Each structure stands twice: as structure tokens, then as C-alpha cells.
Amino acid sequence: MPHITTDVLIIGTGPAGSSAAALLSTYGIENMVVNRYRWLANTPRAHITNQRTMEVLRDLGHEVEAEAYLHATEQELMGENVFCESLAGEEIGRMKSWGTHPLSKAEHLLSSPTFMNDLPQTFMEPILFTTACKRGTQARMSMEYLRHEQDSDGVTTTCLDRLTGEEVTIRSKYLIGADGGNSLVAEHEDLPIEGKMGVGGSMNILFRADLSKYVAHRPSVLYWVMQPGADVGGIGMGLVRMIRPWNEWLIVWGYDINEPAPVVDEAMATEVARQLVGDPALEIELLSANTWTVNDAYATQMSKGRVFIMGDAAHRHPPSNGLGSNTSIQDAFNLSWKLAAVLNGQAGTALLESYDAERAPIAKQIVTRANQSIGEFGPIFEALGMTGGTDIEKIKANMDARCGSDGKAEAQRNALNESIAFKKYEFDAHGIEMNQRYTSDAIVSDGLPAPTFELDADLHYQPTTSPGARLPHVWVYDAHGAKHSTLDLAGNGAFTLFTGLGGQAWATAAETLGAEMGISLRVCVIGPRQAYIDHTGDWARACEIGDAGCILTRPDQHVCWRSTGMDDDPAAQLRRVLDTVLAR
Ligand SMILES: Cc1cc2nc3c(=O)[nH]c(=O)nc-3n(C[C@H](O)[C@H](O)[C@H](O)COP(=O)(O)OP(=O)(O)OC[C@H]3O[C@@H](n4cnc5c(N)ncnc54)[C@H](O)[C@@H]3O)c2cc1C
């Protein structure tokens, strides 16, 4: 007899596990989450929180979204991405990042009702975890996953209760391994991981010191320090990262992975901090120091039977582009509604296979992008003449050369400007964050070719209602004049059918079908004197369907089907689509 039974057992309370628990509880699914430690993240690893993640938090409830903004450093303070000799030393260049460049800001505002922000993991995890527990998740801390076995009816997992030293068995219908980059769940299921772990060595030094005088006039999350050795290991360059403006910081400094990891004691941490800040008398309050390795690996399969992996368990990569926790939370958003639909008897188990089909390509994409970003610091070092060894005098002379008035110096300055601007692929890559489009059996083709990206898909988000894409955000208005994002009308654990004034037959069919099939299927007619009014015409321009057409979104706000016009038999058509999407 198992000691505990639940529907879904989640290993790990990181961004992936806590968000899965929060979403499942919100959908009314019994779940339990365990963590081998006694509390949540104790270091502020993830921080850049992108708009898509904020949309997941908004979907969890406006109070969850509001709490995130309350603790976050706002976007306006994130963007003066500085490259310098040291914080006190010469500034070498700068680029507006994280949606703060006026052109990029416009794209952010047009794309989402939410704002990018800087929310350290030490704040994000408690928000997700408490949301989960408040809504019904059973959580056990100091509970270490040891092993599991799955059979045709469920999964039996054995954990070690670290407080009593006793083994505890938990029987669940499904198991989620959200147990991080060294995932035992992935290992025990023998899920295939491609790539390499440990491709670079890095250290984190977390400390308190008031650095306002060096940074407050050029507010940023990231200050990149170019000193000899800064391109060894790590994440491409030495980094002084803001945790709290402007008195809490994290230094990321690389070491040669072929050498043993250094022991980062207080003396070494202080020395590195003084060197990167450029103040030999700097006093720091050291909070923690540790070493970690840069990984370049992703799962090509994220589930087997009743067992799923998500987050770093499936994608293991450096923090470049700030995609780790974001993608982890988005994995959870993809899987949770599917588990809920299957457990509630609304969908066939084959729906769960679409998790793999939809999220494994994203895992590969973000791991590749993040590792590529490390290499793209290279041209900055080259432009400055910092790649020819560690002879400080020679490096200084090469750097000084850019200040000359001759053509060679001008060319050097041009190369430097270009190489810094190119880093938008790491620091302003809105497309990577927002363009996720799915292909799977849970997406039904509308018979039209999938739209190609006209702009650079890494840099620019391109809205479309083509099946597989996330529903575009547009503000529409209710009869009282209050504005609502189209994304707020979708999601919330339900399917939503959007149509116009000519689509009454779709609306009627959806209302009947929802009740008949026992699924939550909302109807949203947008038009004059309807529940939502398109005063600006933005929806008419964004929806890519005629007034008599319809768009069907899933609970994760992705379009699963659309019809550009009316059908001869809308009820039959809609039933066919829902049966396919839900694998019924
Ligand atoms: C310096 C740095 C900066 C970063 N910056 C960003 C950023 O700006 N934006 C971003 O999105 N990402 C960033 N990341 C990445 C981000 O931290 C990770 O991607 C994220 O934490 C992954 O979440 P996760 O829930 O998958 O795993 P984790 O956060 O690693 O959580 C794993 C959980 O599983 C538990 N666990 C593990 N093994 C067991 C076991 N056997 N039994 C029980 N419990 C277990 C752990 O205790 C933990 O609760 C950064 C990372 C670093 C190192």
C-alpha cells in the first residue's frame, strides 16, 4: 500500500514544478509537489521575466501577476546594457536592451498586456509555490525523490523523508520530473538528452554593496566587464548583475573548465568583486558563492508513458537570453491543461503526446540560442584587440588604438559598434521569447499554408492566428468602456471560440457543444453592441479571418484551429476539430 496517493506528483519546487502545481490546482486537479530541501530557491538565479511568462502569471490571476510586479524591478530600470573596463573604469559601449529601445518598446507594448521585468528567482518561486498551496497543492519539503516505477495504471514513486530518514511511497496517475538540470527522473526514464554538459566553468558571487554611484545614472540589469580573462569559461564575459537596485549584486565570472573548480572563499570573492567594480577598497557583504557549469544539452523526448519532464530537466543551457525559468514556466502551461483534460475525462490520453511534439523543439531552440549567445561576445573582444593573449600592455594599446583619428581607428570603432549592436540577439530577442508556434496532433490545420516569418524570427514577434500560434494580443472594449486583452478572454482553463457578427452559427454551435462534450468552451463575439467591441479596428486587422469566421483557442491561449469564413455545418465541423484536438 502506498503511503500517499494523488493524481499528479511533481518532483521539484523550482519555477517549473511550482508553476505546474499552481496551474493544476487552479484547474482543480489533485497534485502533490516535493522538494528535497526545506525551502525554495536560496539564490536569485533566474531574473529576466519575459512577457509570455507574465501572461502565464496573469492567467493564474491578476493577483498573481500583481504580486510579481510588486517585487520585480521594473522594465525601465533594466535596459542600459553597459560594456565597460570595470564599473568605475571606462565605458566601452552600451546597447538598449530588454524592450527599452523605443522601437523595441513599441513592439513589446503591441504584443502583450504584460511587461517584461526583473524578478529574481527568490521572489518568483514563493509567488508560484504559495499560489499552488493556497489552491490545493499538497507540498512536502525535505522529501527527496529516489526512484519510480510506472505501470499501465499509474506511477509508484519512492521518496526519502529527510526528517525521519524513512522511505515514503507515493502512488500517482502521472509523474512530472521538474527536478532541474541533473534530473534523476529523466535519467531513470532514460529519456534521450542530446548535447554536452559542462562546456564551461562559472562562479557566482552574491553580495551586498551600495554601487549606486557607478550605475544609477545608467540603470541596467547587466554590466559587462571586459578585462583580460573575461572571455574564459563563464557566459562570454565578466558580469556584474543587479539583483536589487543598487545594493545587491551577483558577479558571474568564468574559469577554465579543464582546470579544477576554484574554491571561492571570502577573500577570493572580495578580490573578484573589487576587480570587476574597479574599486580596490570596496567592502562587500558576501551572501554566498558557488561554482556551476555551463551546459549545452536538451531532451529530444520529454515524456514516456505517464512520466514527463519539464524545465531544466529537459533544457540545460547557460543563462544567456534569460530563457531558463521562462521556458520552464511555459512548459508547465503547455502540459497542465492537457493533464487536467485527461484526468477529467474530457480528452483521450493521446493528447498528452502533444506535449512532447510541441515542447521538445522549443527545448532545442532555446538551448541552441543561449549557447550561441555566448560565442557572440567574441567579435566585441576582437574589435577591441583583446583576443591575442593576456599581455595587459598589449591589450591596453589595442584598446587605446580605437581613440585615434585615422581610418584604422574609425574602422575599429565601427567594428565595435556593430559587434555590440549584434548582441540584440541576446539582450533584445523578442521573437525568441514570443514566437513559439506548435505543430502536433492537438493543432488542426485550417488548410492554409503556415505563414512564414517576414522579419527575423529571433528578434521580432510576428502575430498570427494561424493554428499553432499564440493568440495575438489586442485590446477590445466592453460596454462600460473597460479594456480587455484578447488573451484575457482566452485561457483561464477553457477553450474559447472567437467570432464576429456574421459568426452567430459558430457561437450557437459552440455553446451547445461545450455542454454536450462536458468541456469548458467559452464564446466571445467581437463587434459593435456585442460583449466586446473592437473600437480601434485592431482586432479586425489582427484576426486574419472574415466576420463569419472563427478562431478556437486552447486553455494555453494557443490557436488550435480557425476558419476564415462560415461552414455549411458549423456544429459538425467544430465537433470534428474538438474531437481531434482532445484525442477523443
Ligand atoms: C546565474 C544564473 C542566471 C539565470 N538567469 C535566468 C534568467 O534571467 N531568466 C531565466 O528564465 N532563467 C535564468 N536562469 C536559469 C534558471 O535559473 C533555470 O532555468 C530555472 O531555475 C529552471 O527551473 P526548474 O524548475 O526547471 O529547475 P530548478 O530551479 O533547478 O529546480 C529544481 C527543483 O527540483 C528539486 N530537486 C532536484 N532533485 C530533487 C530530488 N531528487 N528530490 C526532490 N527534489 C529535487 C530542487 O530542490 C528544486 O526545487 C539563470 C540561471 C543561472 C545559474
The ligand as an SDF file (V2000), in Angstrom:
LIG
                    3D

 53 58  0  0  0  0  0  0  0  0999 V2000
   23.3060   32.8190  -12.8730 C   0  0  0  0  0  0  0  0  0  0  0  0
   22.0170   32.3600  -13.4750 C   0  0  0  0  0  0  0  0  0  0  0  0
   21.1700   33.2930  -14.0340 C   0  0  0  0  0  0  0  0  0  0  0  0
   19.9760   32.8840  -14.6230 C   0  0  0  0  0  0  0  0  0  0  0  0
   19.1710   33.8380  -15.1730 N   0  0  0  0  0  0  0  0  0  0  0  0
   17.9970   33.4800  -15.7400 C   0  0  0  0  0  0  0  0  0  0  0  0
   17.0850   34.4650  -16.2490 C   0  0  0  0  0  0  0  0  0  0  0  0
   17.3650   35.6590  -16.2240 O   0  0  0  0  0  0  0  0  0  0  0  0
   15.8910   34.0650  -16.7560 N   0  0  0  0  0  0  0  0  0  0  0  0
   15.5610   32.7550  -16.7930 C   0  0  0  0  0  0  0  0  0  0  0  0
   14.4620   32.4570  -17.2710 O   0  0  0  0  0  0  0  0  0  0  0  0
   16.3990   31.7850  -16.3230 N   0  0  0  0  0  0  0  0  0  0  0  0
   17.6100   32.1150  -15.7880 C   0  0  0  0  0  0  0  0  0  0  0  0
   18.4130   31.1560  -15.2550 N   0  0  0  0  0  0  0  0  0  0  0  0
   18.0300   29.7490  -15.3540 C   0  0  0  0  0  0  0  0  0  0  0  0
   17.0260   29.3260  -14.2910 C   0  0  0  0  0  0  0  0  0  0  0  0
   17.5450   29.5120  -13.0060 O   0  0  0  0  0  0  0  0  0  0  0  0
   16.6450   27.8650  -14.5140 C   0  0  0  0  0  0  0  0  0  0  0  0
   16.3630   27.6600  -15.8560 O   0  0  0  0  0  0  0  0  0  0  0  0
   15.4210   27.5060  -13.6630 C   0  0  0  0  0  0  0  0  0  0  0  0
   15.7170   27.5440  -12.3060 O   0  0  0  0  0  0  0  0  0  0  0  0
   14.9240   26.1090  -14.0180 C   0  0  0  0  0  0  0  0  0  0  0  0
   13.8030   25.8230  -13.2550 O   0  0  0  0  0  0  0  0  0  0  0  0
   13.4230   24.3330  -12.9110 P   0  0  0  0  0  0  0  0  0  0  0  0
   12.2130   24.4360  -12.0590 O   0  0  0  0  0  0  0  0  0  0  0  0
   13.3740   23.5340  -14.1390 O   0  0  0  0  0  0  0  0  0  0  0  0
   14.6440   23.7570  -12.0710 O   0  0  0  0  0  0  0  0  0  0  0  0
   15.3060   24.2190  -10.7230 P   0  0  0  0  0  0  0  0  0  0  0  0
   15.0770   25.6540  -10.4570 O   0  0  0  0  0  0  0  0  0  0  0  0
   16.7000   23.7270  -10.7550 O   0  0  0  0  0  0  0  0  0  0  0  0
   14.5030   23.4300   -9.6050 O   0  0  0  0  0  0  0  0  0  0  0  0
   14.6730   22.0450   -9.4130 C   0  0  0  0  0  0  0  0  0  0  0  0
   13.8770   21.6370   -8.1950 C   0  0  0  0  0  0  0  0  0  0  0  0
   13.9370   20.2400   -8.0470 O   0  0  0  0  0  0  0  0  0  0  0  0
   14.3260   19.9210   -6.7230 C   0  0  0  0  0  0  0  0  0  0  0  0
   15.0040   18.6200   -6.7590 N   0  0  0  0  0  0  0  0  0  0  0  0
   16.0660   18.2680   -7.5190 C   0  0  0  0  0  0  0  0  0  0  0  0
   16.3570   16.9680   -7.3150 N   0  0  0  0  0  0  0  0  0  0  0  0
   15.4550   16.5010   -6.4200 C   0  0  0  0  0  0  0  0  0  0  0  0
   15.2370   15.2390   -5.8140 C   0  0  0  0  0  0  0  0  0  0  0  0
   15.9990   14.1640   -6.0690 N   0  0  0  0  0  0  0  0  0  0  0  0
   14.2210   15.1210   -4.9260 N   0  0  0  0  0  0  0  0  0  0  0  0
   13.4200   16.1820   -4.6370 C   0  0  0  0  0  0  0  0  0  0  0  0
   13.5850   17.3970   -5.1830 N   0  0  0  0  0  0  0  0  0  0  0  0
   14.5940   17.5570   -6.0690 C   0  0  0  0  0  0  0  0  0  0  0  0
   15.1900   21.0910   -6.3050 C   0  0  0  0  0  0  0  0  0  0  0  0
   15.3180   21.1680   -4.9170 O   0  0  0  0  0  0  0  0  0  0  0  0
   14.3790   22.2290   -6.8900 C   0  0  0  0  0  0  0  0  0  0  0  0
   13.2830   22.5440   -6.0750 O   0  0  0  0  0  0  0  0  0  0  0  0
   19.6280   31.5130  -14.6620 C   0  0  0  0  0  0  0  0  0  0  0  0
   20.4760   30.5680  -14.0910 C   0  0  0  0  0  0  0  0  0  0  0  0
   21.6690   30.9740  -13.5020 C   0  0  0  0  0  0  0  0  0  0  0  0
   22.5890   29.9500  -12.9120 C   0  0  0  0  0  0  0  0  0  0  0  0
  1  2  1  0
  2  3  1  0
  2 52  2  0
  3  4  2  0
  4  5  1  0
  4 50  1  0
  5  6  2  0
  6  7  1  0
  6 13  1  0
  7  8  2  0
  7  9  1  0
  9 10  1  0
 10 11  2  0
 10 12  1  0
 12 13  2  0
 13 14  1  0
 14 15  1  0
 14 50  1  0
 15 16  1  0
 16 17  1  0
 16 18  1  0
 18 19  1  0
 18 20  1  0
 20 21  1  0
 20 22  1  0
 22 23  1  0
 23 24  1  0
 24 25  2  0
 24 26  1  0
 24 27  1  0
 27 28  1  0
 28 29  2  0
 28 30  1  0
 28 31  1  0
 31 32  1  0
 32 33  1  0
 33 34  1  0
 33 48  1  0
 34 35  1  0
 35 36  1  0
 35 46  1  0
 36 37  1  0
 36 45  1  0
 37 38  2  0
 38 39  1  0
 39 40  1  0
 39 45  2  0
 40 41  1  0
 40 42  2  0
 42 43  1  0
 43 44  2  0
 44 45  1  0
 46 47  1  0
 46 48  1  0
 48 49  1  0
 50 51  2  0
 51 52  1  0
 52 53  1  0
M  END
$$$$
